[in-house]
Amino acid sequence: MDPQKSAKDDEFSEQIAAAVSHYGKVTGELNTVLSAMKAKIRRLFAQSDVQPLFVTGRVKSKDSFQAKASRRLQENPDSDPVLEFPNPLREVHDMVGLRIIVMLPHEIQQVASLIKSHREAFDCRSDREKDIGSVESGTYGYSSRHLLLKTRNEPTVRKFQEALGKSVVPSGNFVFEVQIRTILQHAWSEMEHDIRFKHPGEAAWNPQIDRHFTATAAMLETVEDYFTDIDELYHRLNGYHDEHGAGAEKLTGEKIGEIWQTLLPHVDRKRDDDWSWAAELLEAHEIDQTWQLAGLLDAEVVRDVRAALDHRYSPGPDRLLDDVLLWRFGKEHIEKTSGSDLRRQGSLRRRLIQMNDYRSSHDL
């Protein structure tokens, strides 16, 4: 039913008009509530590892409040319509709305969990994922996490409730909405909202618009997956180099393989998962911790080694590791890993000469 129905056609119009007028008089108090809630939410992150990109918010506009207050429900064609919100000043829960924007999808859960854990500040009345329907139907669309939070004895809320008059007891308890999105979800939803909802009827609807929105939603989800992979790789690499954290982990054949495949996935031509010889080479130089191997496999060093030896074929991990150790330790590597193998000694010496020539010609 048309929410803009005139007073002579609609028995609820006078009631709605009174609520909208009253709402217009208390928006100042609501803006004070909004400022207090933003400050309170921001304080939750002060001592947390979770850091959103920004926290913003808005008080519902008078027109938007009127549209929501005008919503009707009709159970069946024969029944009379009723207002969805008979007392909108008490029942509309997004008069104040906050938006928390994060970088990556997994941070949405972290933010939601952090807020919900502070029960002394807020009572979480609802927690919904707006994209769950799209996921279950195999489609793409609007994505956002929505929390409904209830304040506890909030002074600014009490002043707002006092401004409403006798119809509301000034308890300081008030429900408001918090949306949590990634920066890409935010960009997508802002553009969709601007085109689909802010300017309805200004141009003919075209299915191509829906098609393009669906396509961009799918692409953004793929981009977010890549950003997540980048973030995970970045933190894994930092962990490898942390001498007091993950980098202190002892090297095993399995660990050497993991590090190699993370740092040099393009140089992995092993026919099996046996890294025992690599472990022996490293052990000869007392390299037995993750951070030591991560530092050894520096990308620039690997490039220099391959350029110096001008390999006629792409070397496997064992051979390349042998060459990197030779580059790093020189004659010491030959002495510690050749034993009585004259053929290996000769091969390593020839390679070392090539490396030294390359260093000289490139001032390394």
C-alpha positions as CSV (number, residue, x, y, z in Angstrom):
1,M,0.0,0.0,0.0
2,D,1.3,3.5,-0.8
3,P,2.8,5.0,2.3
4,Q,2.2,8.5,1.0
5,K,-1.6,8.0,1.1
6,S,-3.4,11.3,1.9
7,A,-5.3,12.0,5.2
8,K,-8.8,11.8,3.6
9,D,-8.0,8.3,2.2
10,D,-6.1,6.9,5.3
11,E,-7.2,6.7,8.9
12,F,-3.6,6.5,10.0
13,S,-2.3,9.7,8.3
14,E,-3.1,12.0,11.3
15,Q,-1.3,9.6,13.7
16,I,1.7,9.4,11.4
17,A,1.9,13.1,10.9
18,A,1.9,13.7,14.6
19,A,4.7,11.2,15.1
20,V,6.8,12.7,12.3
21,S,6.3,16.2,13.7
22,H,7.3,15.0,17.1
23,Y,10.3,13.3,15.6
24,G,11.4,16.6,14.0
25,K,11.5,18.3,17.4
26,V,13.8,15.7,19.0
27,T,16.4,15.2,16.3
28,G,18.7,17.5,18.2
29,E,18.6,15.1,21.2
30,L,19.1,12.1,18.9
31,N,22.2,13.7,17.4
32,T,23.6,13.9,20.9
33,V,22.8,10.2,21.4
34,L,24.6,9.5,18.1
35,S,27.7,11.3,19.2
36,A,27.7,9.5,22.6
37,M,27.3,6.1,20.9
38,K,30.1,6.8,18.4
39,A,32.5,7.7,21.2
40,K,31.5,4.7,23.2
41,I,32.0,2.3,20.3
42,R,35.4,3.9,19.4
43,R,36.6,3.4,23.0
44,L,36.0,-0.3,22.7
45,F,38.7,-0.5,20.1
46,A,41.2,1.6,22.0
47,Q,42.9,-1.4,23.7
48,S,42.1,-3.9,21.0
49,D,44.0,-5.5,18.2
50,V,41.0,-4.9,16.0
51,Q,41.1,-1.5,14.4
52,P,38.4,-0.4,12.0
53,L,39.1,2.0,9.2
54,F,36.5,4.4,10.5
55,V,33.3,4.6,12.5
56,T,30.6,6.9,11.3
57,G,26.8,7.3,11.8
58,R,23.6,9.1,11.1
59,V,20.3,10.1,12.6
60,K,17.4,9.0,10.4
61,S,16.2,11.8,8.3
62,K,12.6,13.1,8.8
63,D,11.6,11.8,5.3
64,S,13.1,8.4,6.0
65,F,11.4,8.2,9.4
66,Q,8.0,9.2,7.8
67,A,8.4,6.4,5.2
68,K,9.1,3.8,7.9
69,A,6.3,5.1,10.2
70,S,3.9,4.9,7.2
71,R,4.5,1.2,6.6
72,R,1.3,-0.9,6.6
73,L,0.8,-4.6,7.1
74,Q,-2.2,-6.6,5.7
75,E,-2.5,-10.2,6.5
76,N,-4.8,-11.0,3.6
77,P,-6.8,-9.1,1.0
78,D,-10.0,-9.1,3.1
79,S,-8.4,-7.8,6.3
80,D,-7.9,-4.1,7.2
81,P,-4.4,-2.8,7.0
82,V,-2.6,-1.9,10.2
83,L,0.6,0.1,10.9
84,E,3.7,-1.9,11.2
85,F,4.9,0.5,13.8
86,P,1.9,1.9,15.8
87,N,4.3,3.9,18.0
88,P,7.2,4.6,15.8
89,L,9.1,6.8,18.2
90,R,9.4,3.7,20.5
91,E,9.4,0.9,17.9
92,V,11.7,2.1,15.1
93,H,15.1,0.8,16.0
94,D,17.3,2.5,13.4
95,M,16.6,6.2,14.3
96,V,20.2,6.2,15.3
97,G,22.5,4.1,13.1
98,L,26.3,3.5,13.3
99,R,28.5,2.1,10.6
100,I,31.8,0.4,11.2
101,I,34.0,-0.1,8.2
102,V,36.8,-2.6,8.2
103,M,39.4,-3.8,5.7
104,L,38.8,-7.5,5.4
105,P,35.9,-9.9,5.8
106,H,37.3,-11.8,8.8
107,E,37.5,-8.5,10.7
108,I,33.7,-8.2,10.6
109,Q,33.4,-11.2,12.9
110,Q,36.2,-9.8,15.2
111,V,34.4,-6.4,15.5
112,A,31.0,-8.0,16.2
113,S,32.5,-10.3,18.8
114,L,34.3,-7.4,20.5
115,I,31.1,-5.3,20.7
116,K,29.0,-8.2,22.0
117,S,31.6,-9.1,24.6
118,H,31.1,-5.7,26.3
119,R,27.8,-6.6,28.0
120,E,28.4,-3.9,30.6
121,A,28.0,-1.3,27.8
122,F,25.5,-2.8,25.4
123,D,22.9,-5.5,25.3
124,C,22.9,-7.1,21.8
125,R,19.3,-7.7,20.9
126,S,19.8,-9.0,17.4
127,D,22.7,-10.1,15.1
128,R,22.0,-10.7,11.5
129,E,24.1,-11.2,8.3
130,K,22.3,-9.5,5.5
131,D,24.0,-11.5,2.8
132,I,23.0,-14.9,4.2
133,G,20.1,-15.2,1.9
134,S,22.3,-14.6,-1.1
135,V,24.8,-17.3,0.1
136,E,22.1,-19.9,0.6
137,S,20.4,-19.2,-2.8
138,G,23.7,-19.2,-4.7
139,T,23.4,-15.5,-5.8
140,Y,25.2,-12.3,-5.1
141,G,24.0,-9.1,-3.5
142,Y,24.0,-6.7,-0.6
143,S,26.3,-7.8,2.2
144,S,26.5,-6.4,5.7
145,R,26.4,-7.5,9.4
146,H,23.7,-5.8,11.4
147,L,23.6,-5.6,15.2
148,L,20.8,-4.1,17.2
149,L,22.3,-2.8,20.5
150,K,20.4,-1.6,23.6
151,T,22.0,1.0,25.8
152,R,22.1,0.7,29.6
153,N,21.2,3.8,31.6
154,E,22.7,6.1,29.0
155,P,22.3,9.8,30.2
156,T,22.0,11.2,26.6
157,V,19.2,8.7,25.9
158,R,17.4,9.8,29.1
159,K,17.4,13.4,27.9
160,F,16.1,12.3,24.5
161,Q,13.3,10.3,26.2
162,E,12.4,13.2,28.5
163,A,12.1,15.4,25.3
164,L,9.5,12.8,24.0
165,G,7.2,13.6,26.9
166,K,5.0,11.3,29.0
167,S,4.6,8.7,26.3
168,V,8.0,7.3,27.1
169,V,9.6,6.5,30.5
170,P,13.1,8.1,30.6
171,S,15.0,4.9,31.5
172,G,18.2,5.5,29.5
173,N,17.6,2.3,27.6
174,F,17.5,2.7,23.8
175,V,17.9,0.4,20.8
176,F,20.1,1.5,17.9
177,E,21.6,-0.2,14.9
178,V,25.2,-0.9,14.0
179,Q,26.2,-2.0,10.5
180,I,29.6,-3.7,10.0
181,R,31.0,-3.9,6.5
182,T,34.3,-4.1,4.6
183,I,35.4,-1.1,2.6
184,L,34.4,-2.9,-0.7
185,Q,31.0,-3.9,0.6
186,H,30.5,-0.3,1.7
187,A,31.4,1.1,-1.7
188,W,29.1,-1.4,-3.4
189,S,26.1,-0.8,-1.1
190,E,26.5,3.0,-1.2
191,M,26.3,3.0,-5.0
192,E,23.4,0.5,-5.1
193,H,21.5,2.5,-2.5
194,D,22.1,5.7,-4.4
195,I,20.8,4.3,-7.6
196,R,18.0,2.0,-6.5
197,F,16.6,3.7,-3.4
198,K,17.5,7.4,-3.4
199,H,16.2,8.2,-6.9
200,P,13.4,5.7,-7.6
201,G,11.3,6.4,-10.7
202,E,13.7,8.9,-12.2
203,A,14.5,6.6,-15.1
204,A,13.0,3.4,-16.6
205,W,14.1,0.3,-14.8
206,N,16.4,-1.9,-16.9
207,P,17.4,-5.5,-16.1
208,Q,21.0,-4.6,-17.1
209,I,21.3,-2.6,-14.0
210,D,20.5,-5.6,-11.8
211,R,22.8,-7.7,-13.9
212,H,25.7,-5.3,-13.5
213,F,25.1,-5.0,-9.7
214,T,25.1,-8.8,-9.4
215,A,28.3,-9.1,-11.5
216,T,30.1,-6.4,-9.5
217,A,29.1,-8.1,-6.2
218,A,30.6,-11.3,-7.5
219,M,33.8,-9.6,-8.6
220,L,34.1,-7.8,-5.3
221,E,33.8,-11.0,-3.4
222,T,36.6,-12.5,-5.5
223,V,38.8,-9.4,-4.8
224,E,38.1,-9.7,-1.1
225,D,39.2,-13.3,-1.2
226,Y,42.5,-12.2,-2.9
227,F,43.0,-9.5,-0.3
228,T,42.4,-12.0,2.5
229,D,45.0,-14.3,0.9
230,I,47.5,-11.4,0.7
231,D,46.8,-10.5,4.3
232,E,47.3,-14.1,5.5
233,L,50.5,-14.5,3.5
234,Y,51.9,-11.2,4.8
235,H,51.3,-12.3,8.4
236,R,52.7,-15.8,7.8
237,L,55.9,-14.3,6.3
238,N,56.2,-11.9,9.3
239,G,55.8,-14.9,11.5
240,Y,58.6,-16.7,9.8
241,H,61.0,-13.8,10.5
242,D,59.9,-13.3,14.1
243,E,62.8,-14.7,16.2
244,H,60.7,-14.6,19.4
245,G,57.5,-16.0,17.9
246,A,56.7,-18.4,15.1
247,G,60.2,-17.9,13.7
248,A,61.7,-19.7,16.7
249,E,60.1,-22.9,15.6
250,K,62.6,-25.7,15.0
251,L,63.1,-26.9,11.4
252,T,62.0,-30.3,10.3
253,G,61.7,-31.7,6.8
254,E,58.0,-30.9,6.8
255,K,58.6,-27.3,8.1
256,I,61.3,-26.7,5.5
257,G,58.9,-27.8,2.8
258,E,56.2,-25.5,4.1
259,I,58.5,-22.5,4.3
260,W,59.9,-23.2,0.8
261,Q,56.5,-23.5,-0.8
262,T,55.4,-20.3,0.9
263,L,58.4,-18.2,0.0
264,L,59.3,-19.8,-3.4
265,P,56.2,-21.5,-4.7
266,H,57.4,-21.0,-8.3
267,V,60.6,-23.0,-7.6
268,D,59.0,-26.3,-6.4
269,R,59.9,-29.1,-8.8
270,K,60.4,-31.9,-6.2
271,R,59.2,-35.3,-7.3
272,D,58.4,-36.2,-3.7
273,D,58.0,-34.7,-0.2
274,D,61.5,-35.8,1.0
275,W,63.3,-32.7,2.4
276,S,65.9,-34.7,4.3
277,W,68.8,-33.6,2.1
278,A,67.8,-30.0,2.5
279,A,67.7,-30.5,6.2
280,E,71.2,-32.0,6.2
281,L,72.5,-29.0,4.2
282,L,71.0,-26.6,6.7
283,E,72.2,-28.5,9.7
284,A,75.8,-28.4,8.4
285,H,75.6,-24.6,8.9
286,E,73.6,-24.8,12.2
287,I,70.5,-23.4,10.6
288,D,67.8,-25.0,12.7
289,Q,65.2,-22.4,13.2
290,T,62.5,-21.0,10.9
291,W,63.7,-17.4,11.0
292,Q,67.1,-18.4,9.8
293,L,65.8,-20.3,6.8
294,A,63.4,-17.4,6.0
295,G,66.3,-15.0,6.0
296,L,68.4,-17.2,3.9
297,L,65.8,-17.5,1.2
298,D,65.7,-13.8,0.5
299,A,64.1,-13.1,-2.9
300,E,67.0,-10.8,-4.1
301,V,69.6,-13.4,-3.1
302,V,67.7,-16.1,-5.0
303,R,67.5,-13.8,-8.1
304,D,71.2,-13.1,-7.9
305,V,72.1,-16.8,-7.5
306,R,70.1,-17.8,-10.6
307,A,71.5,-14.9,-12.6
308,A,75.1,-15.8,-11.6
309,L,74.8,-19.4,-12.5
310,D,72.6,-18.8,-15.6
311,H,70.9,-22.1,-15.1
312,R,70.1,-23.9,-18.4
313,Y,67.2,-25.5,-16.6
314,S,64.9,-24.5,-13.7
315,P,66.6,-26.0,-10.6
316,G,64.6,-27.9,-8.0
317,P,64.5,-26.8,-4.4
318,D,67.4,-29.0,-3.2
319,R,69.8,-27.7,-5.9
320,L,68.7,-24.1,-5.5
321,L,69.1,-24.4,-1.7
322,D,72.6,-25.8,-2.2
323,D,73.4,-22.8,-4.5
324,V,72.0,-20.3,-2.0
325,L,74.1,-21.8,0.8
326,L,77.2,-21.7,-1.5
327,W,76.5,-18.0,-2.2
328,R,76.2,-17.3,1.5
329,F,79.0,-19.3,2.9
330,G,81.4,-19.8,0.0
331,K,84.3,-22.2,0.7
332,E,82.9,-23.0,4.1
333,H,79.9,-24.6,2.4
334,I,82.2,-26.8,0.2
335,E,84.2,-28.0,3.2
336,K,81.1,-28.7,5.4
337,T,79.0,-30.5,2.8
338,S,81.3,-32.3,0.3
339,G,83.2,-34.7,2.5
340,S,85.3,-37.0,0.3
341,D,83.1,-36.6,-2.8
342,L,85.5,-35.2,-5.3
343,R,82.9,-34.8,-8.0
344,R,80.8,-32.6,-5.7
345,Q,83.8,-30.6,-4.6
346,G,84.6,-29.8,-8.3
347,S,81.1,-28.9,-9.1
348,L,80.8,-26.5,-6.1
349,R,84.1,-24.9,-6.9
350,R,83.1,-24.2,-10.5
351,R,79.8,-22.7,-9.3
352,L,81.6,-20.6,-6.7
353,I,83.9,-19.1,-9.4
354,Q,80.8,-18.2,-11.4
355,M,79.3,-16.5,-8.4
356,N,82.4,-14.5,-7.6
357,D,82.7,-13.4,-11.2
358,Y,79.1,-12.2,-11.1
359,R,79.7,-10.4,-7.8
360,S,82.7,-8.6,-9.2
361,S,81.0,-7.6,-12.4
362,H,77.9,-6.3,-10.5
363,D,79.8,-4.7,-7.5
364,L,78.0,-7.0,-5.0
